[in-house]
Amino acid sequence: MSRLFAVVRTINEIAAHFGVDEPPAISVLTETVEGSLGLVVIEKDGRRLLKSMPWGDVTLSAT
């Protein structure tokens, strides 16, 4: 699996594609690699929101 993702759309185009009502004022990097910020769409109270958060593998350990 590749850990590099290229983004060739604007934040408004991404928001429209995923049905996000109010696009946030965040920058979209042209490349997302592990450890940098990536975009996620979440649904809260029946609304879709676009957020940025750290991108990459999340390893959960049982203790």
N, C-alpha and C positions, 0 to 999 in steps of 0.2 A: 504494500500500500504506500502510495506517495505521501510525503509529508509537506509537499509544496502545493499550494492552491493559488491559481491566478484569478484575479477579479478584473473584468473588462467592462463593467457597468458602473453607472453612478449610483449614489445612495438612493436617489429618487427612483431610478429604474428597479433597483433591488426591492425597495419598499413596495412599489406597485406590483411587482411579480408575486410577492408573498402576501399581498393584501394588508399591508401595514398602513394604518390611517395617517399617522403623523410621523414622517421620517425624522430621526434625531439629527442633530447637528454634530455628526461625527465624521472623521476622515475615513476614507476607504483606501487602504493600502493596495497597490497593484498586485502584490504577492503576499500571501499569508504563509508563514513557516512556523514550525513548532516554537513556542515561546513568545511569539508576537501576538498582537490582538487580532481576533477573527470576529466575524459577524454571526450572530445567532438570532433566530426568531423564536419568541416565546408567546404563549397565549395567557393572558391574565384578565379575569373578569369579562370574558367574551371578546376581548380586543387583542389583536396581534401587535406585538412590540418588537422593534429591532434594537438589539443591544450589541455592544462589543465586549469581549471577554478574552482572557488568555487562551490561546489555541494550543492543542497538543495532546499527547497521551496522558491520561489520568490513571495512575496506578493505585488501586485500593489494596490495602493490606489488612488482613484480619489479625486482630490482636486479642 
